[in-house]
Amino acid sequence: MKGISASAPVAVALYASSAFASGLPAAFLHPLSPRQTSLPEVSVKGNAFFAGNDRFYVRGVDYQPGGSSDPQDPIADVDVCRRDIAKFKELKVNTVRIYTVDNSKNHDECMSLLAQAGIYLALDVNTPKYSIRQDKPGPSYNHVYLQNIFATMDVFANYSNTLLFFSGNEVINNVATSAAAPYVKAVTRDMRRYREERGMRQIPIGYSAADIDDNRMETAQYMNCGTDDERSDFFAFNDYSWCAPSSYKTSTWQQKVKDFGNYSIPIFLSEYGCTETDRNFEEIATLYSDDMTPVYSGGLVYEYSMESGGGPRHEKYGLVDIDGDEAEELDQFSVLKKALEKTPAPSGDGGYKEDGTPSECPSKSSTWLVDGDGIPAMPPRASQYFQNGAGQPVGLSGTGSQEVGAESPGTASAGSGRPTGTGTSRGSSSSSSGAAAALRVPEMSFAPMVCGMVVIISSLIGASLL
Protein backbone atom coordinates (compact mmCIF):
# COMPACT_ATOMS: atom_id res chain seq x y z
CA MET A 1 0.00 0.00 0.00
CA LYS A 2 1.06 3.55 -0.56
CA GLY A 3 2.62 5.35 2.37
CA ILE A 4 4.09 8.74 3.22
CA SER A 5 7.84 8.94 3.03
CA ALA A 6 9.34 9.16 6.50
CA SER A 7 11.77 11.78 5.26
CA ALA A 8 9.06 14.15 4.02
CA PRO A 9 7.84 15.48 7.40
CA VAL A 10 11.42 15.95 8.54
CA ALA A 11 12.34 17.78 5.37
CA VAL A 12 9.33 20.06 5.69
CA ALA A 13 10.12 20.75 9.32
CA LEU A 14 13.77 21.50 8.62
CA TYR A 15 12.73 23.71 5.69
CA ALA A 16 10.42 25.66 7.97
CA SER A 17 13.24 25.97 10.48
CA SER A 18 15.63 27.48 7.94
CA ALA A 19 12.90 29.80 6.71
CA PHE A 20 12.11 31.23 10.10
CA ALA A 21 15.78 31.39 11.05
CA SER A 22 16.34 33.70 8.06
CA GLY A 23 13.44 35.89 9.14
CA LEU A 24 11.29 34.97 6.14
CA PRO A 25 8.17 32.81 5.91
CA ALA A 26 8.96 29.43 4.38
CA ALA A 27 6.93 30.13 1.25
CA PHE A 28 9.27 33.00 0.35
CA LEU A 29 12.32 30.72 0.17
CA HIS A 30 10.97 28.98 -2.92
CA PRO A 31 12.42 30.16 -6.24
CA LEU A 32 10.77 33.39 -7.37
CA SER A 33 7.26 32.82 -8.62
CA PRO A 34 5.95 34.80 -11.62
CA ARG A 35 4.36 37.28 -9.22
CA GLN A 36 7.73 37.96 -7.62
CA THR A 37 9.74 38.50 -10.80
CA SER A 38 11.64 41.79 -10.68
CA LEU A 39 13.89 43.99 -12.81
CA PRO A 40 16.73 46.24 -11.71
CA GLU A 41 15.33 49.50 -10.36
CA VAL A 42 16.04 52.51 -12.58
CA SER A 43 17.34 55.74 -11.07
CA VAL A 44 18.61 59.13 -12.23
CA LYS A 45 22.29 59.95 -12.39
CA GLY A 46 23.17 63.31 -13.90
CA ASN A 47 21.29 63.72 -17.18
CA ALA A 48 20.68 59.99 -17.70
CA PHE A 49 18.81 56.97 -16.38
CA PHE A 50 20.68 54.00 -14.96
CA ALA A 51 19.60 50.44 -14.18
CA GLY A 52 22.18 49.53 -11.60
CA ASN A 53 25.50 50.53 -13.16
CA ASP A 54 24.24 50.38 -16.74
CA ARG A 55 22.92 53.32 -18.73
CA PHE A 56 19.21 52.83 -19.42
CA TYR A 57 17.66 53.98 -22.69
CA VAL A 58 13.89 54.15 -23.14
CA ARG A 59 13.01 51.95 -26.14
CA GLY A 60 9.27 51.56 -26.13
CA VAL A 61 5.75 52.34 -27.24
CA ASP A 62 2.81 54.36 -25.97
CA TYR A 63 0.12 51.92 -24.89
CA GLN A 64 -3.50 52.88 -24.26
CA PRO A 65 -6.11 50.64 -25.92
CA GLY A 66 -9.34 52.58 -26.22
CA GLY A 67 -7.56 55.91 -26.54
CA SER A 68 -8.75 59.09 -24.90
CA SER A 69 -12.35 58.51 -25.95
CA ASP A 70 -12.65 55.25 -24.02
CA PRO A 71 -9.95 55.12 -21.32
CA GLN A 72 -9.26 51.63 -20.08
CA ASP A 73 -6.68 50.07 -17.82
CA PRO A 74 -4.88 47.50 -19.98
CA ILE A 75 -2.83 46.08 -17.09
CA ALA A 76 -5.83 45.34 -14.88
CA ASP A 77 -7.06 42.71 -17.35
CA VAL A 78 -4.70 39.74 -17.53
CA ASP A 79 -6.07 38.50 -20.86
CA VAL A 80 -5.50 41.92 -22.44
CA CYS A 81 -1.98 42.34 -21.12
CA ARG A 82 -1.02 38.77 -22.11
CA ARG A 83 -2.22 39.46 -25.65
CA ASP A 84 -0.24 42.68 -25.94
CA ILE A 85 2.91 41.64 -24.07
CA ALA A 86 3.38 38.95 -26.71
CA LYS A 87 3.56 41.77 -29.29
CA PHE A 88 5.90 43.85 -27.11
CA LYS A 89 8.25 40.89 -26.91
CA GLU A 90 8.26 40.63 -30.71
CA LEU A 91 9.28 44.28 -30.92
CA LYS A 92 11.87 43.77 -28.15
CA VAL A 93 10.88 47.00 -26.42
CA ASN A 94 11.86 47.68 -22.81
CA THR A 95 9.21 50.28 -21.86
CA VAL A 96 5.51 50.93 -22.31
CA ARG A 97 3.76 54.14 -21.38
CA ILE A 98 0.22 53.92 -20.02
CA TYR A 99 -1.85 57.09 -19.82
CA THR A 100 -4.68 55.86 -17.58
CA VAL A 101 -4.87 53.16 -14.92
CA ASP A 102 -7.56 52.18 -12.43
CA ASN A 103 -5.81 52.50 -9.08
CA SER A 104 -8.51 50.44 -7.33
CA LYS A 105 -7.63 47.32 -9.36
CA ASN A 106 -4.94 44.74 -8.74
CA HIS A 107 -2.01 44.91 -11.15
CA ASP A 108 0.27 42.25 -9.69
CA GLU A 109 -0.02 39.68 -12.47
CA CYS A 110 0.32 42.03 -15.42
CA MET A 111 3.21 43.92 -13.83
CA SER A 112 4.90 40.59 -13.20
CA LEU A 113 4.32 39.51 -16.81
CA LEU A 114 5.81 42.78 -18.01
CA ALA A 115 8.81 42.26 -15.76
CA GLN A 116 9.29 38.72 -17.06
CA ALA A 117 9.40 40.21 -20.56
CA GLY A 118 12.00 42.77 -19.45
CA ILE A 119 9.54 45.66 -19.74
CA TYR A 120 9.24 48.74 -17.52
CA LEU A 121 6.19 50.96 -17.02
CA ALA A 122 6.17 54.72 -17.59
CA LEU A 123 2.94 55.75 -15.88
CA ASP A 124 0.74 58.83 -16.06
CA VAL A 125 -0.82 59.26 -12.60
CA ASN A 126 -3.69 61.45 -13.84
CA THR A 127 -7.04 60.23 -15.14
CA PRO A 128 -9.77 62.08 -17.04
CA LYS A 129 -11.68 62.88 -13.82
CA TYR A 130 -8.64 63.53 -11.64
CA SER A 131 -6.27 65.91 -13.40
CA ILE A 132 -5.29 69.58 -13.66
CA ARG A 133 -7.53 71.45 -16.07
CA GLN A 134 -5.49 73.70 -18.32
CA ASP A 135 -8.31 76.26 -18.45
CA LYS A 136 -9.02 76.11 -14.69
CA PRO A 137 -5.80 75.01 -13.02
CA GLY A 138 -6.52 76.66 -9.67
CA PRO A 139 -9.90 75.05 -8.89
CA SER A 140 -8.69 71.63 -10.05
CA TYR A 141 -5.65 71.67 -7.73
CA ASN A 142 -7.05 70.42 -4.42
CA HIS A 143 -6.71 67.69 -1.79
CA VAL A 144 -9.18 65.36 -3.54
CA TYR A 145 -7.04 65.43 -6.66
CA LEU A 146 -3.80 64.88 -4.73
CA GLN A 147 -5.32 61.98 -2.78
CA ASN A 148 -6.02 60.14 -6.00
CA ILE A 149 -2.60 60.59 -7.58
CA PHE A 150 -0.88 59.75 -4.29
CA ALA A 151 -2.98 56.57 -4.11
CA THR A 152 -1.78 55.66 -7.60
CA MET A 153 1.81 56.13 -6.45
CA ASP A 154 1.08 53.82 -3.50
CA VAL A 155 -0.17 51.09 -5.81
CA PHE A 156 2.78 51.16 -8.23
CA ALA A 157 5.73 52.15 -6.05
CA ASN A 158 6.36 48.57 -4.94
CA TYR A 159 6.93 47.21 -8.45
CA SER A 160 10.60 47.22 -9.40
CA ASN A 161 9.63 47.72 -13.06
CA THR A 162 7.78 50.98 -12.42
CA LEU A 163 10.20 53.15 -14.37
CA LEU A 164 8.78 56.63 -13.71
CA PHE A 165 5.69 58.71 -13.00
CA PHE A 166 4.39 61.49 -15.24
CA SER A 167 2.92 64.31 -13.16
CA GLY A 168 1.17 65.77 -16.18
CA ASN A 169 0.72 65.35 -19.92
CA GLU A 170 0.37 68.20 -22.43
CA VAL A 171 -1.32 70.50 -19.93
CA ILE A 172 0.58 73.31 -21.65
CA ASN A 173 -0.15 73.05 -25.37
CA ASN A 174 -0.19 76.69 -26.51
CA VAL A 175 0.76 80.14 -25.28
CA ALA A 176 -2.42 80.72 -23.27
CA THR A 177 -2.13 77.48 -21.30
CA SER A 178 1.43 78.27 -20.19
CA ALA A 179 -0.33 80.04 -17.32
CA ALA A 180 -1.06 76.57 -15.90
CA ALA A 181 2.65 75.73 -15.58
CA PRO A 182 2.93 76.68 -11.86
CA TYR A 183 0.23 74.14 -10.99
CA VAL A 184 1.93 71.37 -12.95
CA LYS A 185 5.16 72.17 -11.16
CA ALA A 186 3.36 72.19 -7.80
CA VAL A 187 2.00 68.71 -8.51
CA THR A 188 5.50 67.46 -9.32
CA ARG A 189 6.77 68.98 -6.05
CA ASP A 190 3.93 67.37 -4.06
CA MET A 191 4.50 63.97 -5.62
CA ARG A 192 8.21 64.11 -4.91
CA ARG A 193 7.55 65.06 -1.30
CA TYR A 194 4.99 62.26 -0.92
CA ARG A 195 7.57 59.85 -2.28
CA GLU A 196 10.04 60.98 0.39
CA GLU A 197 7.63 61.18 3.31
CA ARG A 198 6.23 57.71 2.61
CA GLY A 199 9.66 56.14 2.24
CA MET A 200 9.25 55.09 -1.37
CA ARG A 201 12.24 54.36 -3.56
CA GLN A 202 13.44 57.17 -5.79
CA ILE A 203 11.06 56.59 -8.70
CA PRO A 204 11.72 59.49 -11.13
CA ILE A 205 8.89 62.03 -11.43
CA GLY A 206 8.54 64.53 -14.26
CA TYR A 207 6.38 66.08 -16.98
CA SER A 208 5.49 65.15 -20.57
CA ALA A 209 5.27 68.25 -22.78
CA ALA A 210 3.35 68.81 -26.00
CA ASP A 211 5.02 69.12 -29.40
CA ILE A 212 4.91 72.91 -29.70
CA ASP A 213 7.69 75.28 -30.68
CA ASP A 214 6.26 78.37 -28.97
CA ASN A 215 7.41 77.54 -25.46
CA ARG A 216 9.01 74.08 -25.39
CA MET A 217 12.30 75.45 -24.10
CA GLU A 218 10.61 77.71 -21.54
CA THR A 219 8.62 74.73 -20.23
CA ALA A 220 11.77 72.62 -19.96
CA GLN A 221 13.67 75.40 -18.17
CA TYR A 222 10.77 76.06 -15.82
CA MET A 223 10.49 72.42 -14.76
CA ASN A 224 14.21 72.40 -13.95
CA CYS A 225 14.62 75.71 -12.14
CA GLY A 226 14.16 76.81 -8.54
CA THR A 227 14.95 74.95 -5.36
CA ASP A 228 15.84 71.24 -5.33
CA ASP A 229 12.43 70.18 -4.02
CA GLU A 230 10.59 71.97 -6.85
CA ARG A 231 12.54 70.63 -9.81
CA SER A 232 11.57 67.60 -11.86
CA ASP A 233 13.65 64.43 -11.97
CA PHE A 234 13.36 64.32 -15.78
CA PHE A 235 11.71 66.14 -18.68
CA ALA A 236 10.00 64.47 -21.64
CA PHE A 237 8.37 65.94 -24.70
CA ASN A 238 6.45 64.75 -27.75
CA ASP A 239 8.11 65.23 -31.12
CA TYR A 240 6.62 64.25 -34.48
CA SER A 241 8.93 66.41 -36.58
CA TRP A 242 11.01 63.69 -38.30
CA CYS A 243 9.02 62.89 -41.45
CA ALA A 244 10.82 60.87 -44.11
CA PRO A 245 12.67 61.68 -46.18
CA SER A 246 14.48 63.67 -43.53
CA SER A 247 17.75 63.94 -41.64
CA TYR A 248 19.22 64.86 -38.29
CA LYS A 249 19.46 68.49 -39.43
CA THR A 250 16.31 68.80 -41.56
CA SER A 251 14.09 67.33 -38.83
CA THR A 252 15.32 70.03 -36.37
CA TRP A 253 16.56 67.28 -34.04
CA GLN A 254 20.11 68.57 -34.35
CA GLN A 255 19.05 72.02 -33.17
CA LYS A 256 17.07 70.56 -30.27
CA VAL A 257 20.08 68.55 -29.12
CA LYS A 258 22.07 71.77 -29.19
CA ASP A 259 19.34 73.63 -27.27
CA PHE A 260 19.27 70.96 -24.56
CA GLY A 261 23.03 70.45 -24.52
CA ASN A 262 23.47 71.83 -21.02
CA TYR A 263 20.24 70.48 -19.54
CA SER A 264 21.03 68.81 -16.23
CA ILE A 265 18.33 66.11 -15.97
CA PRO A 266 17.34 63.23 -18.30
CA ILE A 267 15.40 64.03 -21.46
CA PHE A 268 13.53 61.55 -23.64
CA LEU A 269 10.75 61.59 -26.23
CA SER A 270 7.43 60.67 -24.61
CA GLU A 271 5.85 60.34 -28.07
CA TYR A 272 7.55 60.24 -31.47
CA GLY A 273 6.82 59.18 -35.02
CA CYS A 274 5.74 61.33 -37.95
CA THR A 275 2.03 62.15 -38.11
CA GLU A 276 2.06 63.65 -41.58
CA THR A 277 3.35 60.89 -43.87
CA ASP A 278 4.00 57.17 -43.85
CA ARG A 279 6.64 56.27 -41.30
CA ASN A 280 9.80 54.24 -41.85
CA PHE A 281 11.25 54.99 -38.41
CA GLU A 282 14.62 55.93 -39.87
CA GLU A 283 14.98 58.37 -36.96
CA ILE A 284 15.63 55.46 -34.58
CA ALA A 285 19.18 55.07 -35.88
CA THR A 286 19.86 58.72 -35.00
CA LEU A 287 18.01 58.71 -31.68
CA TYR A 288 20.34 56.02 -30.31
CA SER A 289 23.49 57.33 -31.99
CA ASP A 290 26.44 59.22 -30.55
CA ASP A 291 24.88 62.42 -31.90
CA MET A 292 22.06 62.23 -29.37
CA THR A 293 22.92 59.91 -26.47
CA PRO A 294 24.93 62.55 -24.57
CA VAL A 295 21.64 64.48 -24.23
CA TYR A 296 18.68 62.17 -24.95
CA SER A 297 17.74 58.89 -23.27
CA GLY A 298 15.61 57.36 -26.03
CA GLY A 299 11.89 57.55 -26.63
CA LEU A 300 8.43 56.01 -27.00
CA VAL A 301 6.78 55.39 -30.37
CA TYR A 302 3.27 56.78 -30.73
CA GLU A 303 1.32 54.51 -30.56
CA TYR A 304 0.61 50.81 -30.06
CA SER A 305 -3.03 50.48 -31.12
CA MET A 306 -5.03 52.07 -33.90
CA GLU A 307 -7.76 54.19 -32.33
CA SER A 308 -10.82 55.88 -33.80
CA GLY A 309 -12.36 59.19 -32.84
CA GLY A 310 -9.12 60.75 -31.64
CA GLY A 311 -8.09 62.68 -34.74
CA PRO A 312 -5.48 61.86 -37.38
CA ARG A 313 -2.76 60.78 -34.94
CA HIS A 314 -4.99 58.04 -33.53
CA GLU A 315 -6.60 56.94 -36.75
CA LYS A 316 -3.52 56.51 -38.94
CA TYR A 317 -0.55 55.52 -36.85
CA GLY A 318 -1.25 52.45 -34.75
CA LEU A 319 1.02 49.41 -34.84
CA VAL A 320 -1.84 46.96 -34.33
CA ASP A 321 -5.59 46.93 -34.87
CA ILE A 322 -7.41 45.49 -31.87
CA ASP A 323 -10.59 43.54 -32.52
CA GLY A 324 -11.92 41.74 -29.49
CA ASP A 325 -9.29 39.32 -28.23
CA GLU A 326 -7.10 39.74 -31.30
CA ALA A 327 -4.41 42.31 -32.05
CA GLU A 328 -3.74 42.28 -35.79
CA GLU A 329 -0.29 43.51 -36.78
CA LEU A 330 -0.40 46.43 -39.22
CA ASP A 331 2.33 47.41 -41.67
CA GLN A 332 3.87 49.84 -39.17
CA PHE A 333 4.50 46.98 -36.74
CA SER A 334 6.99 45.19 -38.97
CA VAL A 335 8.59 48.49 -40.02
CA LEU A 336 9.23 49.42 -36.39
CA LYS A 337 10.41 45.91 -35.53
CA LYS A 338 13.04 46.02 -38.30
CA ALA A 339 14.17 49.52 -37.32
CA LEU A 340 14.69 48.50 -33.70
CA GLU A 341 16.50 45.30 -34.72
CA LYS A 342 18.79 47.33 -36.97
CA THR A 343 19.70 49.71 -34.13
CA PRO A 344 20.31 47.94 -30.82
CA ALA A 345 20.58 49.84 -27.55
CA PRO A 346 23.92 51.64 -27.24
CA SER A 347 26.63 50.21 -25.03
CA GLY A 348 28.61 52.22 -22.50
CA ASP A 349 27.42 55.41 -20.83
CA GLY A 350 26.62 57.24 -24.07
CA GLY A 351 28.62 60.32 -23.09
CA TYR A 352 26.15 61.39 -20.40
CA LYS A 353 26.96 64.26 -18.04
CA GLU A 354 27.28 63.20 -14.42
CA ASP A 355 27.03 66.74 -13.08
CA GLY A 356 25.07 69.69 -14.37
CA THR A 357 23.64 73.04 -13.39
CA PRO A 358 19.87 73.55 -12.98
CA SER A 359 18.20 75.88 -15.43
CA GLU A 360 17.43 79.53 -14.90
CA CYS A 361 13.70 80.22 -14.68
CA PRO A 362 12.42 81.76 -17.93
CA SER A 363 11.23 85.36 -17.99
CA LYS A 364 7.67 86.30 -18.81
CA SER A 365 7.24 86.95 -22.53
CA SER A 366 4.72 86.94 -25.36
CA THR A 367 4.94 83.13 -25.48
CA TRP A 368 5.43 82.43 -21.76
CA LEU A 369 2.80 83.87 -19.41
CA VAL A 370 4.36 82.91 -16.09
CA ASP A 371 5.81 85.80 -14.11
CA GLY A 372 8.55 84.77 -11.71
CA ASP A 373 9.32 81.42 -10.12
CA GLY A 374 6.61 81.19 -7.45
CA ILE A 375 4.35 78.14 -7.40
CA PRO A 376 1.15 77.45 -5.46
CA ALA A 377 1.34 76.21 -1.89
CA MET A 378 -0.04 72.72 -1.39
CA PRO A 379 -3.68 72.55 -0.22
CA PRO A 380 -3.45 72.24 3.61
CA ARG A 381 -5.89 69.31 3.76
CA ALA A 382 -3.47 67.24 1.66
CA SER A 383 -0.75 67.32 4.32
CA GLN A 384 -2.49 64.50 6.20
CA TYR A 385 -1.45 62.08 3.46
CA PHE A 386 2.22 62.46 4.28
CA GLN A 387 1.71 60.93 7.69
CA ASN A 388 -1.27 58.64 7.12
CA GLY A 389 -0.93 57.65 3.49
CA ALA A 390 -3.40 58.40 0.72
CA GLY A 391 -5.89 55.77 1.78
CA GLN A 392 -8.37 53.95 -0.40
CA PRO A 393 -7.99 54.38 -4.18
CA VAL A 394 -11.17 55.51 -5.94
CA GLY A 395 -10.45 54.11 -9.40
CA LEU A 396 -11.99 55.34 -12.64
CA SER A 397 -15.53 55.47 -11.25
CA GLY A 398 -14.89 58.19 -8.69
CA THR A 399 -16.81 61.47 -8.80
CA GLY A 400 -13.74 63.45 -9.84
CA SER A 401 -11.80 66.39 -8.44
CA GLN A 402 -11.92 69.11 -11.07
CA GLU A 403 -14.90 70.95 -9.58
CA VAL A 404 -13.94 70.66 -5.90
CA GLY A 405 -12.55 74.18 -5.95
CA ALA A 406 -9.32 76.00 -5.26
CA GLU A 407 -7.65 75.21 -1.94
CA SER A 408 -4.13 76.55 -2.25
CA PRO A 409 -3.61 79.34 0.32
CA GLY A 410 -1.24 81.26 -1.96
CA THR A 411 2.33 81.13 -3.18
CA ALA A 412 4.57 78.59 -1.51
CA SER A 413 7.73 79.59 0.29
CA ALA A 414 10.98 78.34 -1.19
CA GLY A 415 11.80 74.83 0.00
CA SER A 416 8.24 73.99 1.04
CA GLY A 417 8.48 70.65 -0.72
CA ARG A 418 11.32 69.34 1.41
CA PRO A 419 10.35 66.29 3.48
CA THR A 420 9.85 66.91 7.18
CA GLY A 421 9.88 63.31 8.37
CA THR A 422 6.18 63.32 9.26
CA GLY A 423 5.54 60.10 7.38
CA THR A 424 5.48 56.85 9.33
CA SER A 425 5.45 54.21 6.59
CA ARG A 426 8.39 52.90 4.62
CA GLY A 427 6.19 51.56 1.84
CA SER A 428 2.79 51.63 0.27
CA SER A 429 -0.36 52.27 2.23
CA SER A 430 -2.47 50.80 -0.53
CA SER A 431 -4.55 47.69 -0.14
CA SER A 432 -3.06 46.45 -3.43
CA SER A 433 0.39 45.86 -2.11
CA GLY A 434 2.26 44.87 -5.25
CA ALA A 435 4.72 42.09 -5.85
CA ALA A 436 7.67 43.58 -4.04
CA ALA A 437 5.71 44.29 -0.89
CA ALA A 438 5.36 40.57 -0.30
CA LEU A 439 9.11 40.31 0.03
CA ARG A 440 9.50 42.61 3.03
CA VAL A 441 11.45 40.95 5.81
CA PRO A 442 9.70 40.71 9.18
CA GLU A 443 11.51 42.57 11.92
CA MET A 444 11.27 39.67 14.41
CA SER A 445 12.71 36.21 14.05
CA PHE A 446 11.02 33.27 15.72
CA ALA A 447 13.94 30.99 14.95
CA PRO A 448 14.73 29.86 18.52
CA MET A 449 11.16 28.84 19.26
CA VAL A 450 10.69 27.11 15.93
CA CYS A 451 14.02 25.30 16.12
CA GLY A 452 12.93 23.84 19.46
CA MET A 453 9.66 22.68 17.94
CA VAL A 454 11.56 21.11 15.04
CA VAL A 455 13.71 19.08 17.43
CA ILE A 456 10.61 17.76 19.22
CA ILE A 457 8.76 16.94 15.97
CA SER A 458 11.80 15.25 14.48
CA SER A 459 12.23 13.14 17.63
CA LEU A 460 8.62 12.02 17.60
CA ILE A 461 8.81 11.10 13.92
CA GLY A 462 12.03 9.18 14.48
CA ALA A 463 10.54 7.30 17.44
CA SER A 464 7.49 6.30 15.42
CA LEU A 465 9.73 4.62 12.89
CA LEU A 466 11.49 2.36 15.46
JOBELZI-V24251 format. One line per field, one symbol per residue. phi: phi as a letter, one per 20 degrees, with the letter a starting at -180 (. if undefined). psi: psi as a letter, one per 40 degrees, with the letter a starting at -180 (. if undefined). A space follows every 10 residues. Layout:
phi->???
psi->???
This chain:
phi->.fcegfffff ffffffffff fendgggeef ggfgfdfccg fecdcmdbec dmedgddfcb cecbgnmffb fcdfdddfff ffgefgffff fmedbcddeb cefeeedgff ffffffemde dddeeecgec aeefecfffe ebffffgfff fffgfdfeef effadeeacl fecafffffe ggfffffggf ffffgffemf fffgcaddef ecegbfffff fffccnfgfe efebccbebd fecffbbgef fmfffffffe gdfecfcbef bbpgddcfdd lfffffgdef fdffcddnad febfdfcdmd ngffecceec decmedcefe gfffffgfff ffcfffemem mfdfcbdgfe ffefbfdcee dndfcfffgg feffffednf nffdmeeffn cfdfofcffq effgnfeffd nffdddafdf fefnffffef effdddggff gfffgfffff ffffef
psi->iiihhdeddd dddddddddd deeiiddeei ihiddehiih hhihhbfiih hbehhhhhga ihhghdaddg hiheeehddd dddddddddd efieiihhdh iheeiheddd ddddddefhi hhhheiideg ihhdegddde gidddddddd dddddedehd ehdihheihf dheaddeeee dddddddddd dddddddefi ighihaihii ghddfddddd ddefiaidee iidihiihhf ehhihaiddd eeddddddde deheiihihe hihiediihe fdeddddfid dddedifaih hhidihiiee idddeefidi hhhbeihhhi dddddddddd ddgihiiaee fihdiihiii hiihaeeheh haeiiiiihd eedddddeid ahieaeeiei eeedihehea hiiheeehie edieieaiei dgdidddeei hidihfdddd dddddddddd dddee.
